[in-house]
Amino acid sequence: MKNNSIIFFERKFPSANMILIKDQLPIIIDTGYGSDAKDTEQLIKEVGVSPEELHLIVNTHYHSDHVGGNFYLQKKYGVSIAAHKWEADLINSCDHEACSAEWLDQSVEPFRVDTKLSDNDEINTGSRTLKVLHTPGHTLGHISLYEPEEEILICGDLFHKNDIGWLNIFREGVTSIQRSIESLDRLSMLRIQQAYSGHGPQMENPLAAIDTARERFEKWLMMPEKISWHACKRIFSFTLIIKDGLAKEEIDSYLLKCGWFQDFARYSFQLQPEEFIQILLDEMIRSGAASWHNNHLIATTPYQAPQKKWMNKNIKPKEWKSQDFLT
């Protein structure tokens, strides 16, 4: 056994899980949602690593629940950040499409990617070497990390223990499902003893989870509407989490302002957005993804609501160029 450790933090929404490689060159993989940045800092300290010691942050992909702590850790401690080169270019150029934050209506504070990663790159932590595997599907620049000596996989949102990541066919392409299957097929060829994903518990039988995920994707190929329903429910549930619920009277106007809602309504379901509102609400309730409480629609999954002060910042990549942090 190596004289170091891989520490897995299973986190509540809105933050994704986090992994700390505690070694001579400590590395954090994914940093949670921005509202939880100080909690992220505290988790690192509690396992005996000072944030000043962090050698690198590696992001599996650029969604807000995975990169939200980047700003705080980079600004306060000067931590370098690594991400796939395609997503790095969008982030560093402050592209309006970066992180899909505008389309999803999710706040992300500005950060800079210092190291652009490509397939088969290696990341040294001191006594470990992590191999970068480009595993597109959930996003085009999604990566997984593999430690071959102890056969450990960190797979982001490609697949989870009992689920798969939602697919953004409007921002990542209509072939996202084929890319996901190819990525799973690549991982299935590896020897994997332990796997950690972006949400849910660690996996003691990762290859079985990969097989289950592949079967579900294959079913989706035959029924593409399921891709869109899965995505809509995930996106709207996350909205309800970060807003700590929506009052009944504000739901219509909110949804009609969202790019994701407009696109799925018009192009996936061939409906006018106004027609799709009640259909989506009915499905959220039917599936158990949300419930009504005192005339507010609330997400049913356990979560830690962001502070309203943080949410009021409402920072998107289109505002990043005006941030002093980037100059």
DACORTA-V659114 format. One record per pair of residues at least 12 apart in sequence whose C-alpha atoms are under 8 Angstrom apart, sorted by sequence separation. I is the first residue (numbers start at 0). J is the second residue. D is the distance in Angstrom with one decimal. If there is no record, write none. Layout:
# DACORTA-V659114
i: <I & I>
j: <J & J>
d: <D & D>
This chain:
# DACORTA-V659114
i: <6 & 7 & 17 & 86 & 119 & 120 & 131 & 132 & 142 & 143 & 192 & 193 & 260 & 287 & 288 & 5 & 6 & 16 & 17 & 56 & 118 & 119 & 131 & 132 & 142 & 192 & 5 & 6 & 15 & 16 & 17 & 117 & 118 & 119 & 130 & 131 & 141 & 191 & 5 & 6 & 15 & 16 & 116 & 117 & 118 & 129 & 130 & 191 & 4 & 5 & 14 & 15 & 117 & 129 & 130 & 141 & 3 & 4 & 14 & 15 & 129 & 130 & 255 & 3 & 4 & 13 & 14 & 128 & 129 & 255 & 3 & 13 & 91 & 127 & 137 & 187 & 2 & 90 & 91 & 137 & 14 & 90 & 91 & 136 & 50 & 56 & 58 & 60 & 90 & 135 & 157 & 187 & 251 & 254 & 25 & 55 & 56 & 57 & 58 & 59 & 60 & 134 & 19 & 54 & 55 & 56 & 57 & 58 & 59 & 87 & 51 & 53 & 54 & 55 & 56 & 57 & 61 & 87 & 251 & 27 & 30 & 50 & 51 & 55 & 60 & 157 & 183 & 21 & 25 & 26 & 29 & 51 & 137 & 24 & 25 & 26 & 27 & 28 & 29 & 30 & 87 & 137 & 138 & 231 & 24 & 25 & 26 & 27 & 28 & 29 & 39 & 137 & 138 & 231 & 24 & 25 & 26 & 27 & 28 & 29 & 33 & 82 & 136 & 137 & 183 & 24 & 26 & 28 & 32 & 33 & 36 & 80 & 81 & 84 & 31 & 32 & 35 & 36 & 40 & 80 & 81 & 82 & 83 & 84 & 139 & 231 & 31 & 32 & 33 & 34 & 35 & 79 & 80 & 81 & 82 & 83 & 84 & 138 & 180 & 30 & 31 & 32 & 33 & 34 & 79 & 80 & 81 & 82 & 83 & 137 & 30 & 31 & 32 & 33 & 36 & 63 & 79 & 81 & 136 & 29 & 30 & 31 & 32 & 33 & 36 & 61 & 62 & 139 & 160 & 180 & 227 & 29 & 30 & 31 & 33 & 61 & 62 & 63 & 73 & 138 & 159 & 179 & 180 & 30 & 62 & 70 & 137 & 158 & 159 & 30 & 70 & 136 & 152 & 157 & 159 & 160 & 67 & 70 & 135 & 136 & 150 & 151 & 154 & 155 & 156 & 159 & 160 & 176 & 227 & 66 & 67 & 69 & 136 & 150 & 151 & 152 & 153 & 154 & 155 & 156 & 160 & 63 & 136 & 137 & 150 & 151 & 152 & 153 & 154 & 155 & 156 & 160 & 63 & 135 & 136 & 147 & 149 & 150 & 151 & 152 & 153 & 154 & 155 & 224 & 63 & 134 & 135 & 136 & 176 & 224 & 134 & 160 & 136 & 135 & 161 & 232 & 247 & 134 & 160 & 231 & 246 & 247 & 15 & 16 & 133 & 134 & 159 & 163 & 246 & 247 & 14 & 15 & 83 & 158 & 161 & 162 & 245 & 246 & 13 & 14 & 158 & 161 & 232 & 244 & 245 & 236 & 244 & 245 & 236 & 244 & 85 & 86 & 158 & 243 & 244 & 85 & 243 & 84 & 232 & 83 & 239 & 240 & 83 & 239 & 240 & 83 & 239 & 166 & 165 & 166 & 237 & 243 & 236 & 240 & 242 & 243 & 167 & 240 & 241 & 242 & 165 & 166 & 240 & 241 & 165 & 165 & 242 & 241 & 99 & 33 & 33 & 33 & 60 & 60 & 60 & 59 & 60 & 59 & 59 & 169 & 59 & 60 & 59 & 26 & 24 & 25 & 24 & 23 & 24 & 22 & 23 & 22 & 23 & 20 & 22 & 3 & 1 & 103 & 65 & 105 & 104 & 104 & 103 & 102 & 103 & 102 & 103 & 101 & 102 & 16 & 17 & 16 & 15 & 16 & 15 & 16 & 7 & 10 & 9 & 9 & 9 & 7 & 106 & 106 & 107 & 108 & 106 & 107 & 108 & 109 & 105 & 106 & 107 & 108 & 106 & 107 & 105 & 109 & 108 & 109 & 101 & 110 & 111 & 100 & 101 & 109 & 110 & 100 & 109 & 97 & 95 & 96 & 95 & 94 & 95 & 93 & 94 & 13 & 93 & 12 & 90 & 93 & 13 & 93 & 12 & 13 & 74 & 35 & 34 & 34 & 34 & 34 & 12 & 13 & 11 & 12 & 13 & 11 & 12 & 13 & 11 & 13>
j: <18 & 19 & 29 & 98 & 131 & 132 & 143 & 144 & 154 & 155 & 204 & 205 & 272 & 299 & 300 & 18 & 19 & 29 & 30 & 69 & 131 & 132 & 144 & 145 & 155 & 205 & 19 & 20 & 29 & 30 & 31 & 131 & 132 & 133 & 144 & 145 & 155 & 205 & 20 & 21 & 30 & 31 & 131 & 132 & 133 & 144 & 145 & 206 & 20 & 21 & 30 & 31 & 133 & 145 & 146 & 157 & 20 & 21 & 31 & 32 & 146 & 147 & 272 & 21 & 22 & 31 & 32 & 146 & 147 & 273 & 22 & 32 & 110 & 146 & 156 & 206 & 22 & 110 & 111 & 157 & 35 & 111 & 112 & 157 & 72 & 78 & 80 & 82 & 112 & 157 & 179 & 209 & 273 & 276 & 48 & 78 & 79 & 80 & 81 & 82 & 83 & 157 & 43 & 78 & 79 & 80 & 81 & 82 & 83 & 111 & 76 & 78 & 79 & 80 & 81 & 82 & 86 & 112 & 276 & 53 & 56 & 76 & 77 & 81 & 86 & 183 & 209 & 48 & 52 & 53 & 56 & 78 & 164 & 52 & 53 & 54 & 55 & 56 & 57 & 58 & 115 & 165 & 166 & 259 & 53 & 54 & 55 & 56 & 57 & 58 & 68 & 166 & 167 & 260 & 54 & 55 & 56 & 57 & 58 & 59 & 63 & 112 & 166 & 167 & 213 & 55 & 57 & 59 & 63 & 64 & 67 & 111 & 112 & 115 & 63 & 64 & 67 & 68 & 72 & 112 & 113 & 114 & 115 & 116 & 171 & 263 & 64 & 65 & 66 & 67 & 68 & 112 & 113 & 114 & 115 & 116 & 117 & 171 & 213 & 64 & 65 & 66 & 67 & 68 & 113 & 114 & 115 & 116 & 117 & 171 & 65 & 66 & 67 & 68 & 71 & 98 & 114 & 116 & 171 & 65 & 66 & 67 & 68 & 69 & 72 & 97 & 98 & 175 & 196 & 216 & 263 & 66 & 67 & 68 & 70 & 98 & 99 & 100 & 110 & 175 & 196 & 216 & 217 & 68 & 100 & 108 & 175 & 196 & 197 & 69 & 109 & 175 & 191 & 196 & 198 & 199 & 107 & 110 & 175 & 176 & 190 & 191 & 194 & 195 & 196 & 199 & 200 & 216 & 267 & 107 & 108 & 110 & 177 & 191 & 192 & 193 & 194 & 195 & 196 & 197 & 201 & 105 & 178 & 179 & 192 & 193 & 194 & 195 & 196 & 197 & 198 & 202 & 106 & 178 & 179 & 190 & 192 & 193 & 194 & 195 & 196 & 197 & 198 & 267 & 107 & 178 & 179 & 180 & 220 & 268 & 179 & 205 & 182 & 182 & 208 & 279 & 294 & 182 & 208 & 279 & 294 & 295 & 64 & 65 & 182 & 183 & 208 & 212 & 295 & 296 & 64 & 65 & 133 & 208 & 211 & 212 & 295 & 296 & 64 & 65 & 209 & 212 & 283 & 295 & 296 & 288 & 296 & 297 & 289 & 297 & 139 & 140 & 212 & 297 & 298 & 140 & 298 & 140 & 288 & 140 & 296 & 297 & 141 & 297 & 298 & 142 & 298 & 226 & 226 & 227 & 298 & 304 & 298 & 302 & 304 & 305 & 230 & 303 & 304 & 305 & 229 & 230 & 304 & 305 & 230 & 233 & 310 & 310 & 170 & 106 & 107 & 108 & 138 & 140 & 141 & 141 & 142 & 142 & 143 & 262 & 154 & 155 & 155 & 124 & 123 & 124 & 124 & 124 & 125 & 124 & 125 & 125 & 126 & 124 & 126 & 126 & 126 & 234 & 197 & 238 & 238 & 257 & 257 & 257 & 258 & 258 & 259 & 258 & 259 & 196 & 197 & 197 & 197 & 198 & 198 & 199 & 195 & 198 & 198 & 199 & 200 & 201 & 310 & 312 & 313 & 314 & 313 & 314 & 315 & 316 & 313 & 314 & 315 & 316 & 315 & 316 & 315 & 319 & 319 & 322 & 315 & 324 & 325 & 315 & 316 & 324 & 325 & 316 & 325 & 316 & 315 & 316 & 316 & 316 & 317 & 316 & 317 & 237 & 317 & 237 & 316 & 319 & 240 & 320 & 240 & 241 & 324 & 305 & 305 & 306 & 309 & 310 & 301 & 302 & 301 & 302 & 303 & 302 & 303 & 304 & 303 & 305>
d: <5.7 & 6.6 & 5.4 & 7.9 & 5.0 & 7.8 & 6.1 & 6.0 & 7.3 & 6.3 & 7.1 & 6.5 & 7.2 & 7.0 & 7.2 & 6.9 & 5.1 & 7.3 & 6.1 & 7.7 & 5.6 & 5.7 & 4.9 & 7.4 & 7.3 & 7.1 & 5.9 & 6.4 & 7.4 & 7.9 & 6.9 & 7.1 & 5.1 & 7.7 & 5.5 & 6.7 & 7.8 & 6.6 & 4.7 & 7.3 & 7.6 & 6.8 & 7.6 & 7.9 & 5.0 & 5.9 & 5.1 & 7.2 & 6.1 & 6.1 & 7.9 & 5.0 & 7.0 & 5.4 & 6.4 & 7.9 & 7.7 & 5.3 & 4.2 & 7.1 & 4.9 & 7.9 & 6.7 & 5.7 & 7.0 & 7.5 & 4.6 & 6.3 & 7.7 & 7.4 & 5.2 & 5.9 & 7.8 & 7.3 & 6.6 & 6.3 & 7.9 & 7.5 & 5.7 & 6.0 & 7.1 & 6.9 & 6.5 & 6.9 & 7.7 & 6.9 & 7.6 & 7.0 & 7.2 & 7.9 & 7.0 & 6.8 & 7.9 & 7.5 & 7.9 & 5.9 & 6.2 & 5.9 & 6.4 & 6.9 & 7.5 & 7.5 & 7.7 & 6.5 & 5.1 & 4.7 & 4.8 & 5.3 & 7.9 & 8.0 & 5.6 & 6.4 & 6.9 & 5.7 & 6.1 & 6.0 & 6.8 & 5.7 & 6.7 & 7.5 & 7.8 & 6.8 & 8.0 & 7.1 & 7.5 & 7.8 & 6.3 & 7.5 & 6.8 & 6.0 & 6.9 & 7.8 & 6.1 & 7.7 & 5.1 & 5.7 & 6.5 & 5.8 & 6.1 & 7.8 & 6.2 & 6.4 & 7.7 & 8.0 & 6.9 & 5.4 & 5.0 & 4.8 & 4.7 & 4.9 & 7.1 & 5.3 & 7.4 & 7.5 & 5.3 & 7.0 & 5.8 & 6.2 & 5.8 & 6.6 & 7.5 & 6.6 & 7.0 & 6.9 & 6.8 & 7.9 & 7.3 & 7.2 & 5.9 & 7.5 & 7.1 & 7.0 & 5.6 & 4.4 & 7.6 & 4.2 & 7.9 & 4.7 & 7.7 & 5.0 & 6.0 & 6.6 & 5.5 & 5.3 & 5.8 & 7.5 & 4.9 & 6.2 & 7.6 & 7.5 & 7.1 & 7.3 & 5.4 & 4.5 & 5.6 & 4.4 & 6.4 & 5.7 & 6.1 & 7.7 & 4.7 & 6.6 & 3.8 & 7.9 & 5.9 & 6.3 & 5.9 & 5.6 & 6.0 & 7.6 & 5.5 & 6.0 & 4.1 & 5.0 & 6.4 & 6.6 & 7.7 & 6.6 & 7.6 & 4.9 & 5.4 & 5.4 & 6.0 & 7.9 & 7.9 & 7.6 & 5.0 & 8.0 & 7.7 & 6.9 & 6.8 & 6.0 & 6.1 & 5.7 & 7.9 & 4.9 & 7.0 & 7.1 & 7.2 & 7.8 & 5.5 & 7.9 & 7.9 & 4.7 & 7.5 & 5.9 & 6.9 & 6.9 & 7.3 & 6.3 & 5.9 & 4.6 & 6.5 & 7.9 & 6.6 & 6.7 & 5.9 & 5.1 & 7.6 & 6.3 & 5.9 & 5.7 & 7.1 & 7.5 & 6.2 & 6.6 & 6.8 & 6.6 & 6.6 & 7.8 & 6.8 & 6.2 & 7.6 & 4.7 & 6.0 & 6.4 & 5.7 & 6.3 & 4.8 & 5.2 & 7.1 & 6.6 & 4.9 & 7.0 & 5.4 & 5.0 & 4.6 & 4.9 & 5.0 & 4.5 & 7.3 & 5.8 & 7.0 & 5.8 & 4.2 & 7.7 & 7.4 & 6.8 & 5.7 & 6.4 & 5.9 & 7.1 & 7.9 & 7.0 & 5.8 & 7.8 & 6.2 & 8.0 & 7.4 & 7.7 & 7.3 & 7.6 & 7.4 & 6.5 & 6.9 & 7.9 & 5.7 & 4.8 & 5.7 & 8.0 & 6.1 & 5.6 & 5.3 & 7.8 & 7.9 & 7.8 & 7.1 & 6.0 & 4.3 & 6.7 & 4.9 & 5.6 & 7.9 & 7.7 & 8.0 & 6.7 & 5.3 & 6.4 & 6.1 & 6.9 & 7.1 & 8.0 & 6.5 & 6.0 & 5.3 & 6.7 & 5.3 & 6.9 & 7.1 & 4.5 & 7.8 & 5.7 & 6.4 & 6.8 & 6.8 & 5.8 & 7.9 & 7.4 & 7.1 & 5.5 & 7.3 & 7.4 & 7.0 & 5.9 & 6.0 & 6.9 & 5.6 & 6.6 & 7.4 & 7.8 & 7.8 & 5.6 & 5.5 & 6.6 & 7.3 & 7.6 & 7.0 & 7.8 & 6.0 & 7.5 & 6.2 & 6.1 & 6.3 & 5.9 & 5.0 & 7.0 & 7.8 & 7.7 & 7.3 & 7.8 & 6.7 & 7.2 & 6.9 & 6.4 & 4.8 & 5.6 & 6.7 & 5.0 & 6.2 & 7.4 & 7.5 & 7.5 & 5.5 & 6.8 & 7.6 & 6.2 & 4.6 & 6.3 & 5.4 & 6.0 & 4.9 & 6.0 & 7.3 & 7.3 & 6.9 & 7.9 & 7.5 & 7.3 & 7.9 & 7.9 & 8.0 & 6.8 & 6.9 & 6.6 & 6.8 & 4.8 & 6.0 & 7.8 & 5.7 & 7.2 & 7.3 & 4.9 & 5.3 & 5.6 & 5.7 & 7.7 & 7.5 & 7.6 & 7.2 & 6.6 & 6.4 & 8.0 & 7.4 & 7.8 & 8.0 & 5.9 & 5.3 & 5.7 & 7.0 & 7.0 & 7.7 & 4.9 & 5.7 & 7.7 & 5.5 & 7.2 & 7.4 & 5.7 & 7.6 & 7.5 & 6.2 & 7.8 & 7.4 & 6.2 & 7.5 & 7.4 & 7.3 & 7.3 & 7.3 & 6.4 & 7.8 & 7.5 & 5.4 & 6.4 & 5.0 & 5.5 & 6.8 & 6.9 & 6.6 & 7.9 & 7.8 & 6.1 & 6.6 & 6.5 & 7.3 & 6.5 & 7.4 & 7.4 & 5.5 & 6.9 & 6.1 & 7.6 & 6.9 & 6.4 & 6.5 & 4.6 & 6.8 & 5.2 & 6.3 & 7.6 & 6.5 & 8.0>
